[in-house]
Amino acid sequence: MPHLIVRGIKAEQMATISEPLAVELAGLCNCGTDNFTIECLQTTGVFAGKIVESFPFIEVAWFERGQEVRDQFAKIVTKYVLSLDIPEVEMAFIAYQKESYYANGEHF
């Protein structure tokens, strides 16, 4: 169920790493690859009156799995993103609370 929301990286680039990335993350999180959602947002950066490329940034929304898993998750994602010849990427984790997450009108 981890959701990766990606900006500043082209969808075509993420598609090339999506399968091995999901396999490795699924192993870490003890779940199936079908539990992962990767979405690439089309963004336009602006700075100093000019249009600039958006900085590579990934938000990971998930149910908390602890610092050790979070650290490993971040390293795995970073490894794959840097393999795309992207020199730098930043990431932030957003933890869902089970009582605040609903599927078909029912909370977990």
BALUMTI-772588 format. One record per residue (C-alpha): residue number from 0; residue in three letters; z negated, y, x. Coordinates in nm, 3 decimals. Example, Ala and Ser with C-alpha at 12.3 -4.5 7.8 and 13.67 -1.06 7.14 Angstrom:
<recs>
(rec 0; 'Ala'; (-0.780; -0.450; 1.230));
(rec 1; 'Ser'; (-0.714; -0.106; 1.367));
</recs>
This chain:
<recs>
(rec 0; 'Met'; (0.000; 0.000; 0.000));
(rec 1; 'Pro'; (0.000; 0.241; 0.288));
(rec 2; 'His'; (0.243; 0.523; 0.216));
(rec 3; 'Leu'; (0.411; 0.692; 0.513));
(rec 4; 'Ile'; (0.548; 1.035; 0.424));
(rec 5; 'Val'; (0.776; 1.149; 0.705));
(rec 6; 'Arg'; (0.915; 1.495; 0.778));
(rec 7; 'Gly'; (1.113; 1.623; 1.071));
(rec 8; 'Ile'; (1.273; 1.281; 1.132));
(rec 9; 'Lys'; (1.603; 1.186; 0.971));
(rec 10; 'Ala'; (1.602; 0.906; 0.716));
(rec 11; 'Glu'; (1.880; 0.732; 0.909));
(rec 12; 'Gln'; (1.658; 0.724; 1.217));
(rec 13; 'Met'; (1.357; 0.590; 1.028));
(rec 14; 'Ala'; (1.576; 0.325; 0.866));
(rec 15; 'Thr'; (1.655; 0.176; 1.207));
(rec 16; 'Ile'; (1.287; 0.114; 1.282));
(rec 17; 'Ser'; (1.158; 0.052; 0.929));
(rec 18; 'Glu'; (1.176; -0.328; 0.931));
(rec 19; 'Pro'; (1.005; -0.402; 1.265));
(rec 20; 'Leu'; (0.758; -0.119; 1.200));
(rec 21; 'Ala'; (0.658; -0.266; 0.862));
(rec 22; 'Val'; (0.626; -0.615; 1.012));
(rec 23; 'Glu'; (0.391; -0.497; 1.287));
(rec 24; 'Leu'; (0.186; -0.278; 1.052));
(rec 25; 'Ala'; (0.159; -0.560; 0.796));
(rec 26; 'Gly'; (0.015; -0.784; 1.068));
(rec 27; 'Leu'; (-0.241; -0.520; 1.155));
(rec 28; 'Cys'; (-0.336; -0.450; 0.793));
(rec 29; 'Asn'; (-0.330; -0.816; 0.680));
(rec 30; 'Cys'; (-0.085; -0.751; 0.397));
(rec 31; 'Gly'; (0.280; -0.808; 0.316));
(rec 32; 'Thr'; (0.559; -0.580; 0.433));
(rec 33; 'Asp'; (0.635; -0.505; 0.068));
(rec 34; 'Asn'; (0.306; -0.315; 0.050));
(rec 35; 'Phe'; (0.445; -0.033; 0.265));
(rec 36; 'Thr'; (0.633; 0.270; 0.140));
(rec 37; 'Ile'; (0.819; 0.491; 0.386));
(rec 38; 'Glu'; (0.965; 0.811; 0.247));
(rec 39; 'Cys'; (1.150; 1.077; 0.443));
(rec 40; 'Leu'; (1.127; 1.430; 0.311));
(rec 41; 'Gln'; (1.412; 1.671; 0.364));
(rec 42; 'Thr'; (1.244; 1.985; 0.496));
(rec 43; 'Thr'; (1.353; 2.316; 0.640));
(rec 44; 'Gly'; (1.132; 2.485; 0.896));
(rec 45; 'Val'; (1.114; 2.860; 0.936));
(rec 46; 'Phe'; (0.968; 3.056; 1.224));
(rec 47; 'Ala'; (1.002; 3.415; 1.339));
(rec 48; 'Gly'; (1.264; 3.497; 1.079));
(rec 49; 'Lys'; (1.483; 3.198; 1.167));
(rec 50; 'Ile'; (1.550; 2.852; 1.033));
(rec 51; 'Val'; (1.425; 2.591; 1.280));
(rec 52; 'Glu'; (1.399; 2.213; 1.285));
(rec 53; 'Ser'; (1.089; 2.072; 1.121));
(rec 54; 'Phe'; (0.833; 1.926; 1.359));
(rec 55; 'Pro'; (0.804; 1.545; 1.342));
(rec 56; 'Phe'; (0.497; 1.480; 1.131));
(rec 57; 'Ile'; (0.383; 1.172; 0.938));
(rec 58; 'Glu'; (0.117; 1.158; 0.669));
(rec 59; 'Val'; (-0.033; 0.815; 0.607));
(rec 60; 'Ala'; (-0.198; 0.778; 0.267));
(rec 61; 'Trp'; (-0.396; 0.456; 0.233));
(rec 62; 'Phe'; (-0.726; 0.291; 0.155));
(rec 63; 'Glu'; (-0.947; 0.342; 0.460));
(rec 64; 'Arg'; (-0.956; 0.051; 0.704));
(rec 65; 'Gly'; (-1.183; 0.194; 0.973));
(rec 66; 'Gln'; (-1.138; 0.382; 1.299));
(rec 67; 'Glu'; (-1.016; 0.085; 1.504));
(rec 68; 'Val'; (-0.738; -0.008; 1.260));
(rec 69; 'Arg'; (-0.649; 0.360; 1.213));
(rec 70; 'Asp'; (-0.616; 0.405; 1.591));
(rec 71; 'Gln'; (-0.397; 0.095; 1.623));
(rec 72; 'Phe'; (-0.187; 0.199; 1.323));
(rec 73; 'Ala'; (-0.125; 0.541; 1.479));
(rec 74; 'Lys'; (-0.026; 0.385; 1.812));
(rec 75; 'Ile'; (0.218; 0.145; 1.646));
(rec 76; 'Val'; (0.386; 0.418; 1.442));
(rec 77; 'Thr'; (0.402; 0.648; 1.745));
(rec 78; 'Lys'; (0.558; 0.373; 1.959));
(rec 79; 'Tyr'; (0.842; 0.323; 1.712));
(rec 80; 'Val'; (0.902; 0.694; 1.652));
(rec 81; 'Leu'; (0.913; 0.771; 2.026));
(rec 82; 'Ser'; (1.166; 0.487; 2.065));
(rec 83; 'Leu'; (1.405; 0.708; 1.866));
(rec 84; 'Asp'; (1.413; 0.956; 2.158));
(rec 85; 'Ile'; (1.185; 1.188; 1.965));
(rec 86; 'Pro'; (0.957; 1.342; 2.230));
(rec 87; 'Glu'; (0.652; 1.408; 2.013));
(rec 88; 'Val'; (0.509; 1.319; 1.673));
(rec 89; 'Glu'; (0.186; 1.403; 1.497));
(rec 90; 'Met'; (0.015; 1.206; 1.223));
(rec 91; 'Ala'; (-0.264; 1.256; 0.971));
(rec 92; 'Phe'; (-0.438; 1.000; 0.752));
(rec 93; 'Ile'; (-0.537; 1.061; 0.392));
(rec 94; 'Ala'; (-0.783; 0.809; 0.250));
(rec 95; 'Tyr'; (-0.756; 0.717; -0.116));
(rec 96; 'Gln'; (-1.074; 0.634; -0.306));
(rec 97; 'Lys'; (-1.047; 0.319; -0.519));
(rec 98; 'Glu'; (-1.200; 0.489; -0.823));
(rec 99; 'Ser'; (-0.944; 0.774; -0.793));
(rec 100; 'Tyr'; (-0.633; 0.555; -0.749));
(rec 101; 'Tyr'; (-0.459; 0.431; -1.063));
(rec 102; 'Ala'; (-0.186; 0.176; -1.126));
(rec 103; 'Asn'; (-0.046; 0.171; -1.480));
(rec 104; 'Gly'; (-0.340; 0.375; -1.607));
(rec 105; 'Glu'; (-0.611; 0.154; -1.455));
(rec 106; 'His'; (-0.816; 0.246; -1.149));
(rec 107; 'Phe'; (-0.868; -0.003; -0.870));
</recs>
